Amino acid sequence: MRIAYSLGSLLSINQVLECSEILSHTSVDTIWIPETWGMENFSMLSAVSQIASKPKIGSSIINIYSRSPSSIAMGAATVDSLSNGRLVLGLGTSSTPIVEDFHGYKFEDPVLRMKEYVEIIKLVLSGKQVNYSGKIFNLKNFTLLIKPYRMKIPIYLAAVNQKMIDLTWKVSDGVIFYLRPLNEMKKTIQKMQSKRKIDVTCQIISCVSNDAEIAITRAKQTLAFYISVGKIYREFLSKNGFETETRNIFDEFKMSGFKSNHELISDNMLKSLTIAGTPDQCIKQLQKFRETGVDLPTIQFNPVGDMMDSFRLFTDTFSEEK
């Protein structure tokens, strides 16, 4: 069965490379590398592709406000060539604080913007001259100077709300879900896959330890972080069964930061959104995500204790050696 790993922003550059080397000896399907406000994504994807020569290399996600559509297409074409055709281009809108406070752009028209990005990127990667007239972007006489390794690179979109989900199933090769309750995700996947089949991935906050309580606490801390700083996730979860928890977690965050607000995450919330516990417990929890219709579970590494020891236990739990 397919399995993917997300080597998150908690890791240093060297740690991402060390983990990628370990994964190169497993049957991993895809290594996903995030981009927040630390490591630049295309650089890291290129480096990882040289260390792990077999698995697909995915961006999860490159936001569509900090680079132009042409820049993303150029980056994608470069990484795809360096990796011999193994790139999966994951795109998303990111969030208002990152786009406006960190990059200085207005967070406007996310669905329309995504639509035009995908259209332009596909045109650029086709190798043909691009003349594009949209509501946001207008391009004239643009042609890549290099020949793309592939003229069609898989594009996956990160989607939360229904308008972006609808667009994703219309224009992309796959979807990247995150923080969706199991029951809701199963209904959404069944509904959308009946219209058109695409590859369904879900990134799952995951932590493995031989001491279950240590793993559970770490997963709760990560989940509380995203609920506290991610308005879109907070609102979505509030509308889908976790109104009380999200309100309490956010209220506590506003009063005392991240010190203890993870303690307000209920057992039901933890089980519906994360994988955490001993190796045996985590394998059983992973199966629940597969049963929703997720084609490619992407387990997000959250280390506890010594980072490399933690990662080896993580990979021993989820992956088979080649």
C-alpha positions in Angstrom: 0.0 0.0 0.0 1.2 3.5 -0.8 2.6 5.7 2.0 4.1 9.1 1.9 6.1 11.2 4.4 6.0 15.0 5.1 9.3 16.2 6.5 8.0 19.3 8.3 9.3 22.7 9.2 10.4 21.5 12.7 13.5 20.0 11.0 16.7 21.7 10.0 17.9 21.5 6.4 20.5 18.8 7.3 17.9 16.8 9.2 15.6 16.8 6.2 18.4 15.5 4.1 19.3 12.8 6.7 15.7 11.7 6.9 15.5 11.6 3.1 18.5 9.4 2.9 16.8 6.9 5.3 13.6 7.0 3.3 15.6 6.3 0.1 16.0 2.7 1.5 12.2 2.2 2.0 9.2 1.7 -0.3 8.0 5.3 0.3 5.8 6.6 -2.5 6.4 10.4 -2.1 8.6 12.6 0.1 6.7 15.9 0.6 8.6 19.0 1.6 6.7 22.0 3.1 7.4 25.7 2.7 6.4 28.1 5.4 8.9 30.9 6.3 12.1 28.9 6.5 13.4 26.5 3.8 12.8 27.6 0.2 10.9 24.8 -1.4 12.4 24.3 -4.9 16.0 24.3 -3.4 15.0 21.6 -0.9 13.2 19.5 -3.4 16.3 19.6 -5.7 18.5 18.6 -2.8 16.2 15.8 -1.7 15.9 14.5 -5.2 19.6 13.8 -5.4 19.7 11.9 -2.1 16.5 9.9 -2.6 16.7 8.8 -6.2 13.5 6.6 -6.5 10.5 8.2 -4.7 8.4 11.0 -6.0 9.3 14.5 -4.6 6.4 16.7 -3.7 5.9 20.3 -2.6 3.3 20.7 0.1 2.7 23.4 -0.5 4.1 26.2 -2.6 1.7 29.2 -2.1 0.3 31.0 -5.1 1.0 34.6 -3.8 4.8 34.7 -3.2 5.8 33.7 -6.8 4.4 34.4 -10.2 2.8 31.6 -12.2 5.7 31.7 -14.6 8.3 31.5 -11.7 6.5 28.4 -10.3 6.5 26.8 -13.7 10.2 27.5 -14.2 11.0 26.1 -10.7 8.8 23.0 -11.4 10.5 22.4 -14.8 13.9 22.7 -13.2 13.2 20.3 -10.3 11.5 17.8 -12.6 14.5 17.7 -14.8 16.9 17.3 -11.9 14.8 14.5 -10.5 14.3 12.7 -13.8 10.6 13.3 -13.8 9.6 12.7 -10.2 8.1 16.0 -9.1 4.6 16.4 -7.8 3.7 20.1 -7.8 1.6 20.8 -4.7 0.0 24.3 -4.7 -2.0 26.1 -2.1 -3.2 29.5 -1.1 -1.4 29.5 2.3 -3.0 32.0 4.8 -3.7 35.7 5.2 -0.9 36.3 7.8 1.8 34.6 5.7 0.7 36.2 2.4 0.1 39.7 3.8 2.4 40.0 6.7 5.4 38.0 5.4 5.2 38.6 1.7 3.3 41.9 1.5 0.6 40.9 -0.9 -3.2 41.1 -0.5 -4.9 37.8 0.1 -7.5 38.3 -2.6 -9.6 36.0 -4.9 -7.9 32.7 -3.9 -10.0 30.4 -6.0 -9.8 32.5 -9.2 -6.1 33.0 -8.6 -5.6 29.3 -8.2 -7.5 28.6 -11.4 -5.4 31.0 -13.4 -2.1 29.7 -11.8 -2.9 26.2 -12.8 -3.9 27.2 -16.4 -0.7 29.2 -16.8 1.6 26.6 -15.3 0.2 23.9 -17.6 0.6 26.2 -20.6 4.2 27.1 -19.7 5.2 23.4 -19.1 3.7 22.5 -22.5 6.8 24.2 -24.1 4.7 26.3 -26.3 4.6 30.1 -26.4 2.2 31.4 -23.8 -0.2 34.3 -24.5 -2.7 34.4 -21.7 -5.4 36.8 -20.9 -7.1 36.4 -17.5 -8.9 38.5 -14.9 -5.7 38.6 -12.8 -2.8 37.7 -15.1 -1.9 38.7 -18.6 1.1 37.1 -20.2 2.6 37.8 -23.7 5.0 35.7 -25.7 6.5 33.7 -22.9 8.3 30.5 -23.7 10.6 28.4 -21.5 14.2 28.5 -22.6 14.7 24.9 -21.5 12.9 21.9 -22.7 10.8 20.4 -19.9 11.6 16.9 -18.9 7.9 16.3 -18.9 5.3 18.5 -20.6 2.8 17.5 -18.0 3.8 17.5 -14.3 1.2 16.3 -11.8 -0.4 19.2 -10.0 -2.1 18.7 -6.6 -4.0 21.4 -4.9 -4.4 21.9 -1.1 -8.2 22.4 -0.5 -10.2 23.1 2.6 -13.5 24.8 1.7 -15.9 23.6 -1.0 -15.1 26.1 -3.7 -11.5 25.1 -3.7 -12.5 21.5 -3.6 -14.7 21.9 -6.6 -11.9 23.6 -8.5 -9.4 20.9 -7.4 -11.6 18.1 -8.9 -12.0 20.1 -12.1 -8.4 21.1 -12.9 -5.9 19.0 -10.9 -4.4 15.6 -10.7 -4.7 15.2 -7.0 -5.9 16.9 -3.8 -4.0 17.5 -0.5 -6.2 17.4 2.5 -5.2 18.4 6.0 -7.1 18.5 9.3 -10.4 17.0 8.1 -12.4 14.9 10.5 -12.6 11.3 9.4 -16.4 11.2 8.8 -16.4 14.5 6.9 -13.5 13.5 4.8 -15.1 10.1 3.8 -18.3 11.9 2.7 -16.4 14.5 0.7 -14.2 11.9 -1.0 -17.2 9.7 -2.0 -19.1 12.7 -3.3 -16.2 14.2 -5.3 -14.7 10.9 -6.6 -18.1 10.0 -8.1 -17.7 13.0 -10.4 -14.1 12.5 -11.4 -11.3 10.3 -10.1 -8.2 12.1 -8.9 -5.4 11.0 -6.4 -6.5 11.8 -2.9 -3.8 12.5 -0.4 -4.2 13.6 3.2 -1.4 14.9 5.4 -1.8 13.6 8.9 -0.2 14.9 12.0 1.6 11.9 13.3 3.9 11.0 16.3 5.2 7.5 17.3 6.8 6.6 20.6 7.2 3.5 22.7 5.5 5.7 25.3 2.1 6.4 24.0 1.5 9.4 26.3 4.6 11.2 25.0 3.4 10.7 21.4 -0.1 11.9 22.2 1.1 15.0 23.9 3.4 15.9 20.9 0.5 15.4 18.5 -1.8 17.5 20.6 0.8 20.3 20.7 1.1 20.3 16.9 -2.7 20.2 16.4 -3.2 23.0 18.9 -0.7 25.1 17.0 -2.5 24.8 13.7 -5.9 25.5 15.3 -4.4 28.6 17.1 -2.7 30.2 14.1 -4.7 28.8 11.2 -8.0 30.6 10.9 -9.2 28.6 8.0 -8.7 25.3 9.9 -10.2 26.7 13.0 -13.4 27.8 11.2 -13.6 24.5 9.3 -13.2 22.3 12.3 -15.7 24.5 14.2 -18.3 23.8 11.5 -17.6 20.1 11.5 -18.1 18.8 15.0 -15.5 20.6 17.0 -16.9 24.0 17.8 -16.4 23.8 21.6 -12.8 22.5 21.3 -11.7 25.0 18.8 -13.2 27.9 20.7 -11.6 26.8 24.0 -8.2 26.2 22.4 -8.1 29.6 20.6 -9.3 31.4 23.7 -6.5 29.8 25.8 -4.0 30.7 23.1 -5.0 34.3 23.2 -4.5 34.3 27.0 -1.4 32.3 27.5 0.0 31.2 24.1 0.9 27.6 23.5 1.8 26.8 27.1 -1.1 24.6 27.8 -3.9 25.0 25.2 -3.1 21.5 23.8 -4.6 20.0 27.0 -8.0 21.2 25.7 -7.9 18.8 22.7 -10.5 16.1 23.3 -9.8 12.4 22.7 -12.4 12.4 19.9 -10.6 15.3 18.2 -7.2 13.7 18.5 -8.5 10.3 17.1 -10.3 12.0 14.2 -7.4 14.2 13.1 -4.1 12.6 14.1 -2.1 9.4 14.4 -0.3 9.1 17.8 0.8 6.4 20.1 2.9 3.3 20.1 3.9 1.6 16.8 1.0 -0.9 17.0 -1.5 1.7 17.9 -0.4 4.0 15.0 -0.7 1.2 12.4 -4.3 0.6 13.5 -5.0 4.4 13.4 -3.6 4.7 9.9 -6.1 2.1 8.6 -8.9 4.4 9.7 -7.6 7.1 7.3 -7.3 4.6 4.5 -10.9 3.5 5.0 -12.1 7.1 4.2 -11.0 6.7 0.6 -7.6 8.4 1.0 -5.3 6.9 -1.7 -2.1 8.2 -0.3 -1.8 8.9 3.4 1.0 11.4 4.1 2.3 11.0 7.6 3.7 14.3 9.0 6.8 13.6 11.1 6.7 15.1 14.6 9.8 14.1 16.5 10.1 13.3 20.2 13.4 12.9 22.0 16.4 12.4 19.8 15.4 13.4 16.3 17.1 10.6 14.4 16.1 7.9 16.8 12.5 9.2 16.6 12.6 9.1 12.8 14.0 5.6 12.7 11.1 4.4 14.9 8.7 6.3 12.7 9.9 4.7 9.5 10.2 1.3 11.1 6.5 1.7 12.0 5.1 2.7 8.6 7.5 1.6 5.9 8.9 -1.6 4.5 12.5 -1.7 3.4 13.2 -2.3 -0.3 
